[in-house]
Amino acid sequence: MIGIRMFKDTKLKGYTLIEGFPGAGLVGPMANSYIIEKLNMDYIGFIESDAFPPIAAVHGGVPMFPVRVYKEDRYKLVVIMSEFTIPVETIRELTDELINFVRKQGVSQIISIGGMPTQKPTDVVYGIATTQELMQKLKSAKINVINEGVVAGVSALLLANSVQFGMPVMDLLIPVDPTIMDPKNAVSAIKALKKVINVDISTEELSREAQIVEAKVKEILKKTRDTHESYKNAVDATGPSMYA
């Protein structure tokens, strides 16, 4: 079972939800981590599942769940930050839970940020949307609209499932080399984001801090992976029935 737990009583009606679960080039986590930090967003909840690694992330001496929900009131933003790759077998259930959450909270739209694997990365941004209004925003922002292709992961199911509810969902995709983590891709993503929603974030700072951001995200994901593997190995040594 997957659940979104809010530990702060908050109203999210009219807010924009930004998700960027780990994927090709780790564009989403890099962009979202930077957005959360620069906007000093408030940690308001988390997502949990029996299928997620049984770990806690520690930041600034504070233990936190590895998949967190943040909000910022000035620009009416909700951002999801995940410190591990979502298990494939949970993606469909997670997507359903996110859609239910968005509809219940009255969130106005969802924007997904991700990487699009390619052998020849460029700084050109591509997009796809579920409503004519968002499609027009993409065109006005001179973001290349995808007419034919395939999208994968949580963002793919958000796009497909949202059509039946008439829910506004937009996907911003940055062409990346999937074997390389390049902070410049996060810069491209945030620049594109600024063209479609009202948010003021300096990408110059991200460009200057590129190596710091890259090292930070790499360290977070590595520690999460290593801790999970160490825990799994230790439990497996006591008997396979104790760990699923």
C-alpha positions in Angstrom: 0.0 0.0 0.0 1.1 3.5 -0.8 0.0 6.5 1.2 0.6 10.3 1.1 0.8 11.5 4.7 0.5 15.1 5.6 1.7 16.1 9.1 0.9 19.8 8.7 -2.7 21.0 8.2 -2.4 22.9 4.9 -4.6 24.0 2.0 -3.3 23.3 -1.5 -6.3 24.4 -3.6 -5.0 26.2 -6.7 -1.4 25.1 -6.2 0.9 23.6 -8.9 2.4 20.2 -8.1 5.9 19.6 -9.5 7.2 16.1 -9.5 10.6 14.9 -10.7 11.2 11.3 -9.5 14.7 10.0 -10.3 15.0 9.0 -14.0 17.3 9.6 -17.0 20.1 12.0 -16.1 18.5 12.7 -12.7 17.1 15.9 -14.1 14.1 15.9 -11.8 15.9 15.4 -8.5 18.5 18.1 -9.4 15.9 20.6 -10.4 13.5 19.9 -7.5 16.3 19.9 -4.9 17.4 23.3 -6.1 13.9 24.7 -6.2 13.2 23.5 -2.6 16.4 25.0 -1.3 16.2 28.4 -3.1 12.5 29.0 -2.3 13.1 27.7 1.3 10.1 25.5 0.9 8.2 24.0 3.9 8.4 20.2 4.6 4.7 19.3 5.0 4.4 15.5 4.3 5.8 12.3 2.9 5.0 9.3 0.8 5.3 5.9 2.3 5.0 2.3 1.1 6.0 -1.2 2.2 7.8 -1.5 -1.1 10.1 1.5 -0.3 13.5 1.0 1.3 13.1 1.1 5.1 15.4 4.1 5.6 15.3 7.7 6.9 17.2 10.5 5.3 19.0 12.9 7.7 19.4 16.5 6.6 20.7 19.2 9.0 20.5 16.7 11.8 16.8 16.1 11.2 15.6 12.6 10.2 13.2 12.7 7.3 11.3 10.3 5.0 13.2 9.7 1.7 10.1 10.7 -0.4 8.9 14.1 0.8 6.3 16.7 0.0 7.2 20.4 0.2 5.1 23.6 -0.3 5.7 27.3 -0.9 2.8 29.8 -0.6 4.1 32.8 -2.5 4.1 30.9 -5.8 1.6 28.3 -4.7 3.9 25.4 -5.3 4.0 21.8 -4.1 7.1 19.9 -4.9 7.8 16.1 -4.4 11.4 15.1 -3.7 12.5 11.5 -3.9 15.9 10.2 -2.8 15.6 6.8 -4.5 14.3 5.4 -7.7 10.7 4.3 -7.3 10.4 0.5 -7.6 8.7 -0.3 -10.9 6.1 -2.5 -9.3 4.8 0.5 -7.3 4.6 3.1 -10.1 1.0 2.4 -11.0 -0.3 2.5 -7.4 1.8 5.6 -6.7 0.4 7.4 -9.8 -3.2 6.5 -8.6 -2.4 7.9 -5.2 -1.0 11.1 -6.6 -4.0 11.7 -8.8 -6.4 11.1 -5.8 -4.3 13.5 -3.7 -4.4 16.2 -6.4 -8.1 15.9 -6.9 -8.9 15.8 -3.2 -6.6 18.8 -2.4 -7.8 20.9 -5.4 -4.4 21.2 -6.9 -4.7 23.1 -10.2 -2.1 21.3 -12.3 0.8 18.9 -12.3 4.2 19.6 -14.0 6.6 16.7 -14.4 10.3 17.3 -14.9 12.5 14.6 -16.4 15.2 13.5 -18.8 14.7 12.1 -22.3 17.5 9.6 -23.2 19.3 10.4 -26.4 22.7 9.8 -28.0 23.0 13.5 -28.8 21.9 15.7 -25.9 21.0 19.3 -26.6 19.6 22.2 -24.6 16.3 22.0 -26.5 13.3 21.4 -24.2 10.4 19.2 -25.2 7.0 19.1 -23.7 3.6 17.4 -23.7 0.3 18.3 -22.1 -3.1 17.0 -21.4 -5.2 20.1 -22.0 -5.4 22.7 -24.8 -4.6 25.5 -22.3 -1.3 23.9 -21.2 -0.5 23.0 -24.8 -0.8 26.6 -25.7 1.5 27.6 -22.9 4.1 25.2 -24.3 3.8 26.7 -27.7 3.9 30.3 -26.4 7.1 29.4 -24.4 8.6 28.0 -27.6 8.9 24.6 -26.1 8.9 21.8 -28.7 5.6 19.9 -28.4 5.9 16.1 -28.7 3.4 14.8 -31.3 4.7 11.2 -31.5 6.8 9.2 -29.0 6.8 7.3 -25.8 7.1 8.5 -22.2 8.0 6.3 -19.3 7.7 6.2 -15.5 5.4 8.0 -13.1 5.1 11.0 -15.4 3.9 8.7 -18.2 1.0 7.3 -16.2 0.2 10.7 -14.8 -0.3 12.0 -18.4 -2.3 8.9 -19.5 -4.5 8.7 -16.5 -5.2 12.4 -16.2 -6.8 12.6 -19.6 -9.9 10.8 -18.4 -10.3 13.3 -15.5 -9.6 16.4 -17.6 -6.7 17.1 -15.2 -4.1 19.6 -16.4 -0.7 17.7 -16.6 2.4 18.9 -18.3 5.7 17.1 -18.9 8.9 19.0 -19.5 11.6 16.7 -20.9 15.3 17.5 -21.3 17.4 15.4 -23.8 20.1 13.8 -21.8 22.9 11.2 -22.0 21.4 8.7 -19.5 24.9 7.7 -18.3 25.8 11.3 -17.3 24.4 13.5 -14.6 24.8 17.1 -15.8 23.5 20.0 -13.7 23.1 22.1 -16.9 20.1 19.9 -17.7 18.5 21.1 -14.4 19.2 24.7 -15.5 17.3 24.0 -18.8 14.4 22.5 -16.9 14.0 25.4 -14.5 14.3 27.9 -17.3 11.5 26.1 -19.1 9.5 25.9 -15.9 9.8 29.7 -15.5 8.2 30.2 -18.9 5.1 28.2 -18.1 4.4 29.2 -14.5 4.9 32.3 -12.3 8.1 31.5 -10.3 11.2 33.5 -9.9 14.3 31.3 -9.4 17.8 32.4 -10.5 19.3 29.8 -12.8 22.6 31.8 -12.6 23.0 30.5 -9.1 22.4 27.0 -10.2 25.0 27.4 -13.0 27.6 28.7 -10.5 26.7 25.9 -8.0 26.5 23.2 -10.6 29.3 21.0 -9.1 27.9 21.5 -5.6 24.3 20.5 -6.7 25.6 17.5 -8.7 27.8 16.3 -5.8 24.9 16.8 -3.3 22.3 14.8 -5.3 24.9 12.0 -6.2 25.8 11.7 -2.5 22.1 11.6 -1.4 21.2 8.8 -3.9 24.4 6.9 -3.2 23.9 6.9 0.5 20.3 5.9 0.1 21.3 3.0 -2.2 24.2 1.9 0.0 22.2 2.0 3.2 19.4 0.1 1.7 21.7 -2.6 0.3 23.6 -2.9 3.6 20.3 -3.3 5.5 19.0 -5.8 3.0 22.2 -7.9 3.2 22.1 -7.8 7.0 18.5 -9.0 7.1 19.0 -11.6 4.4 21.8 -13.1 6.5 19.3 -13.8 9.3 16.7 -15.4 7.1 14.9 -14.5 3.8 11.5 -14.6 5.4 12.3 -11.5 7.4 12.6 -9.2 4.3 10.5 -8.8 1.2 
